[in-house]
Amino acid sequence: MSTQKRAGRRRPTALDFFAGSGLVSYALEPEFEVIWANDNCSKKAAVYRANHAHDGFLEADVAEISGNAIPSADLAWASFPCQDLSLAGNMSGIGRETRSGVFWHWLRILDELRESNKKPKILVAENVVGFLVADDSAHFRAAYRAIRDLGYRAGCLVIDAKDFLPQSRPRAFLVAVSDETDIEGFCIPAPCASSHPTSLMRAARAVADSEWVWWALPPVSARKPTLASLCERSAEWDSQEKTSRLIAMLSDRNRMKLDAALRARGRFVGTGYKRTRPDKSGRRVQRLEIRFDGVAGCLRTPEGGSSRQVVVAVENGEVRSRLLTVRECARLMGAPDTYALPGSYNDGYRAMGDAVAVPVVRWLVEHLILPLAGKRGTIAA
């Protein structure tokens, strides 16, 4: 966490809850100074510490953290666990007995900060879009109401990493500001399709709050790299025997995708996940589902109920396959190659699969969070 000040000016400050491998802190730090962060996973903490000064990082269960021990900051960000909200998980929601239910400990800490006159001006709660729809939006409605009860006005946006990176990764961002904040110019009277999809509009209707905020974001104009450009050329490919076994797992529909790539000229790079699907007789079998649309599937973790993602390359009539490398996973999250990834392959894959895409955070910060803080870049110390 940088403590550098710019020519007598200070950056607004931030708290990074459930910080994981530190990509949110990394994305915030050009504009915000992250002064405190936490996570309770030692392997993710190792990644965080390898990339950020650890003097403000607390490795602890959020249930054991008191708001009295946390410094005052302008922004409190929480990318809380998604396992019980993901379509790949069990959709149990944010009940207090679930892993995603640690959201309520974050709310408790925010209340303690408020009681200590350290109420953050801005809150961001980030999660999968299942957060919006689980149990007919009951969990989202409860979370929203709890934030409102702390003295905030709130609304939500959905941003997909595929607008910035070749990875399909839509995420919901519940953004709240203290009641006394002037939000004129930051919101619109009605939803727009680009950041307020149908699932979010349904959640807003379930909330039924006349003070719901439709936050405004400009259309994304970022240039994004191609999937092929992010692949490591030196990565080791599977044996032909293993690749043949993978191809044999394709359904007729997915085999047609591969055949189309084989018939076309040039080099095609796609990705695939193994899924359990019913066959024509209704028996559940393992299938490889592939895509050659230039976008990788959403990176996930074993805890999210998914397998590891496979790279499938087609060139000159030859098909090759292998797992995504950890560095490729990091690139798909927008992390630079200088971002350290200590630990095993599974450690790195899990750390990136649980993270938030860097350019998504920076887009949200640039166009909404930082202006809401009233500090465009720097402010007087």
Secondary structure, 3 states (H helix, E strand, C coil): CCCCCECCEECCEEEEECCCCCHHHHHHCCCCEEEEEEECCHHHHHHHHHHCCCCCEEECCHHHCCHHHCCCCCEEEECCCCCCCCCCCCCCCCCCCCCHHHHHHHHHHHHHHHHCCCCCCEEEEEEECHHHHHHHHHHHHHHHHHHHHCCEEEEEEEEEHHHCCCECCEEEEEEEEECCCCCCCCEECCCCCCCCCHHHHHHHHHHCCCCCCEECCCCCCCCCCCHHHHCCCCCCCCCHHHHHHHHCCCCHHHHHHHHHHHHCCCEEEEEEEEEEEECCCCCEEEEEEEECCCCECCCCCHHHCCCCCEEEEEECCEEEEEECCHHHHHHHCCCCCCCCCCCCHHHHHHHHHCCCCHHHHHHHHHHHHHHHCCCCCCEEC
